[in-house]
Amino acid sequence: MGRVVGPGGSDALQLDAAGTLRHLLTLDGLPRPLIEGLLLRAAAFAAAPAARHATLAGHTVASLFFEPSTRTRASFELAAQRLGAATLNLEADRSSAVKGETLEDTLLNLQSMGVDAFVVRHAEPGVHARLARVARPGVAIVNAGEANLSHPTQGLLDALTIRAHQGEDFGRLTVAICGDILHSRVAASAATILTTLGVGELRFVAPPEFLPPAAHAHRNFNDVDAGVADCDVIMMLRIQRERIGSAKVPDDAEYHRRYGLTAARLARAKPNCIVMHPGPVNRGVELASEVMDGPRSVILEQVANGVAVRMAVLDALLAS
């Protein structure tokens, strides 16, 4: 789950000399006060979800998605619009990339048209850092998903959701991340932000073949019943079928029997435990419908918080 960054590292690219955020490439290495500041800003936006703002009036935010997306792409577009920015959505299969144009040249051309921020999802490690190196001053790069390495705004919205339900003291919380952790950028960013915020105990719960070789959790479990016991937060993950060979994908019914979160398994957690999932959910595989639609599920709240978090990130990068 280690990150891949180019020469100079991500910190030098993300922060200016004063420690102000210039790009959001990863949560790795970001100071806790900066992360907490983004969460406070996002909480203010979440408190008034219907409000419209003009802090980004005159700015343009472009989305460049080279992998499928529903929640992330839509919420970034809504976030930009609610801050008063114009939005530009480019279809990867209809861009000049199919003619051989490099991503760097695509960025240089679009920023010459006055685009101020680029929200990028890509399957290739290191793409966001490459773009940050060629972006001119004042133009921001935002990572909307990088290979299996990083999804920083998902990590932020997960932390925001946990804070709303379990309070600001992460040190008293036990959090279990369950499922295909090895191939999940969501798990990587969640582990980073939870560690930065001082989580009391972080558990990775997965079949042996879905655990990273060097896990960043405090404890690893192959037994879901033991892994979710006495937890405050359970974060379920889908099997990343697009990133692994079909030979390694277990049968859905068998996977659900052994590793799916059911009401019976959820009963082992604390009474106020919340259930999270970044989506899309495969009902009846990693998560039973009775749990997904039940009172402990905060999955749709995560979706709503995604807009608030992305507003906070764009506001911090462009309006501050």
ZAGULO-891027 format. One line per 10 residues: their letters; for each residue x, z, y of C-alpha. Coordinates in steps of 0.02 Angstrom, whole numbers, plus 50000, padded with zeros to 5 digits. Layout:
ZAGULO-891027
A) X,Z,Y  ...
END
This chain:
ZAGULO-891027
MGRVVGPGGS) 50000,50000,50000  50151,49988,50114  50137,49881,50269  50233,49721,50298  50292,49700,50477  50421,49588,50554  50577,49630,50654  50550,49765,50783  50409,49849,50687  50227,49865,50737
DALQLDAAGT) 50249,50012,50855  50355,49911,50977  50222,49776,50977  50069,49888,50989  50122,50007,51127  50202,49977,51296  50341,50084,51368  50213,50211,51430  50131,50225,51259  49976,50127,51310
LRHLLTLDGL) 49893,50019,51179  49933,49833,51202  49875,49767,51032  49788,49848,50883  49884,49787,50731  49882,49941,50620  49844,50127,50625  50015,50164,50550  50122,50257,50674  49990,50274,50810
PRPLIEGLLL) 49999,50447,50891  49858,50566,50850  49810,50589,51034  49789,50401,51053  49678,50392,50898  49576,50541,50956  49556,50459,51126  49487,50301,51046  49366,50407,50943  49305,50499,51098
RAAAFAAAPA) 49280,50335,51188  49186,50265,51038  49078,50422,51026  49023,50395,51205  48971,50217,51167  48884,50272,51007  48782,50401,51104  48700,50261,51205  48696,50112,51085  48574,50009,51189
ARHATLAGHT) 48672,50025,51350  48756,49874,51427  48918,49883,51525  49018,49770,51638  49194,49834,51608  49245,49669,51528  49151,49553,51644  49257,49398,51672  49352,49422,51508  49339,49312,51353
VASLFFEPST) 49358,49374,51175  49391,49248,51037  49361,49278,50851  49474,49190,50725  49415,49232,50549  49505,49150,50404  49413,49257,50275  49226,49290,50255  49148,49429,50358  48976,49490,50407
RTRASFELAA) 48988,49666,50479  49159,49655,50562  49133,49486,50642  48957,49522,50704  49003,49693,50772  49153,49628,50868  49045,49494,50947  48910,49621,50993  49042,49741,51058  49117,49610,51174
QRLGAATLNL) 48946,49556,51236  48889,49735,51270  49045,49758,51377  49004,49602,51477  49133,49485,51401  49108,49305,51351  49135,49269,51166  49210,49122,51075  49191,49108,50886  49301,48983,50797
EADRSSAVKG) 49268,48923,50619  49432,48916,50526  49380,48765,50423  49335,48671,50582  49487,48717,50685  49647,48619,50706  49726,48731,50574  49660,48608,50444  49761,48473,50533  49920,48574,50518
ETLEDTLLNL) 49922,48667,50684  50006,48837,50671  49913,48994,50716  50039,49026,50854  50001,48857,50932  49815,48888,50916  49836,49051,51010  49946,48973,51145  49817,48837,51176  49670,48956,51184
QSMGVDAFVV) 49756,49082,51296  49795,48938,51414  49606,48918,51428  49590,49099,51484  49554,49192,51321  49602,49375,51344  49587,49445,51168  49597,49374,50993  49508,49461,50850  49591,49396,50692
RHAEPGVHAR) 49557,49413,50506  49683,49333,50388  49738,49346,50207  49923,49326,50249  50024,49484,50283  50111,49490,50452  50002,49362,50541  49942,49484,50674  50118,49540,50717  50172,49358,50732
LARVARPGVA) 50031,49322,50853  50070,49477,50955  50248,49416,50979  50192,49254,51060  50043,49320,51159  50076,49325,51344  50066,49490,51439  49887,49548,51459  49825,49455,51305  49778,49570,51160
IVNAGEANLS) 49781,49542,50972  49659,49643,50867  49676,49655,50679  49505,49628,50598  49577,49631,50423  49751,49591,50357  49773,49545,50173  49757,49706,50073  49862,49800,50199  49762,49854,50349
HPTQGLLDAL) 49590,49860,50431  49617,49976,50580  49444,49968,50661  49365,50009,50493  49476,50162,50482  49423,50214,50656  49237,50192,50621  49254,50289,50459  49337,50433,50552  49203,50427,50687
TIRAHQGEDF) 49067,50439,50555  49151,50584,50467  49172,50678,50632  48988,50656,50672  48936,50739,50510  49077,50857,50463  49151,50905,50631  49318,50878,50715  49421,50991,50601  49479,50871,50465
GRLTVAICGD) 49594,51006,50398  49451,51092,50308  49387,50932,50224  49412,50862,50050  49391,50674,50048  49385,50563,49894  49416,50375,49905  49349,50297,49746  49365,50123,49671  49484,49978,49690
ILHSRVAASA) 49611,50064,49801  49759,49955,49755  49684,49797,49831  49588,49876,49974  49643,49866,50156  49500,49986,50195  49578,50117,50083  49748,50090,50163  49683,50117,50340  49570,50261,50287
ATILTTLGVG) 49716,50351,50207  49821,50325,50363  49694,50391,50487  49640,50537,50378  49821,50589,50358  49852,50571,50545  49700,50679,50581  49763,50813,50461  49639,50800,50317  49643,50951,50204
ELRFVAPPEF) 49644,50857,50040  49640,50670,50008  49599,50611,49833  49616,50438,49758  49492,50414,49616  49509,50254,49515  49550,50173,49350  49739,50173,49322  49749,49986,49357  49667,50011,49528
LPPAAHAHRN) 49784,50147,49590  49932,50100,49701  50103,50125,49622  50148,50246,49762  49984,50327,49813  49972,50416,49979  49840,50538,49920  49869,50722,49889  49795,50704,49715  49752,50559,49599
FNDVDAGVAD) 49609,50558,49475  49556,50437,49340  49404,50544,49301  49267,50518,49432  49172,50676,49385  49326,50781,49422  49377,50676,49571  49216,50699,49670  49191,50884,49629  49176,50994,49784
CDVIMMLRIQ) 49207,50849,49904  49145,50842,50083  49160,50653,50093  49153,50520,49958  49205,50344,50009  49161,50213,49880  49247,50043,49870  49197,49882,49784  49308,49790,49663  49409,49664,49764
RERIGSAKVP) 49371,49518,49649  49441,49391,49771  49613,49475,49765  49634,49502,49578  49632,49390,49426  49469,49378,49333  49553,49444,49175  49575,49612,49260  49395,49630,49319  49300,49752,49208
DDAEYHRRYG) 49122,49725,49148  48999,49782,49283  48894,49891,49171  49044,49976,49092  49126,50003,49262  48968,50083,49329  48955,50195,49177  49133,50256,49196  49165,50248,49384  49002,50219,49477
LTAARLARAK) 48934,50352,49593  48766,50411,49526  48653,50552,49583  48717,50658,49439  48897,50634,49493  48855,50662,49676  48780,50830,49628  48957,50889,49586  49007,50871,49770  48966,50995,49907
PNCIVMHPGP) 48783,51002,49961  48822,50924,50130  48938,50789,50060  48915,50619,50139  48930,50453,50046  49018,50307,50131  49052,50125,50089  49129,49989,50200  49016,49853,50128  48971,49739,50053
VNRGVELASE) 48899,49851,49918  48878,49794,49739  48726,49896,49689  48733,49959,49513  48921,49934,49502  49017,50055,49613  48861,50135,49686  48689,50171,49616  48543,50118,49725  48472,50295,49719
VMDGPRSVIL) 48631,50356,49804  48650,50210,49924  48472,50232,49986  48474,50422,49973  48486,50556,50107  48674,50581,50089  48715,50399,50122  48786,50360,50295  48826,50178,50257  48711,50104,50389
EQVANGVAVR) 48776,50231,50514  48951,50166,50479  48888,49992,50522  48815,50054,50687  48975,50149,50727  49072,49989,50699  49000,49918,50858  49044,50075,50957  49222,50080,50889  49252,49897,50926
MAVLDALLAS) 49184,49922,51101  49307,50065,51122  49454,49961,51061  49415,49811,51170  49382,49924,51319  49547,50014,51294  49645,49852,51277  49567,49752,51417  49483,49868,51541  49609,50010,51555
END
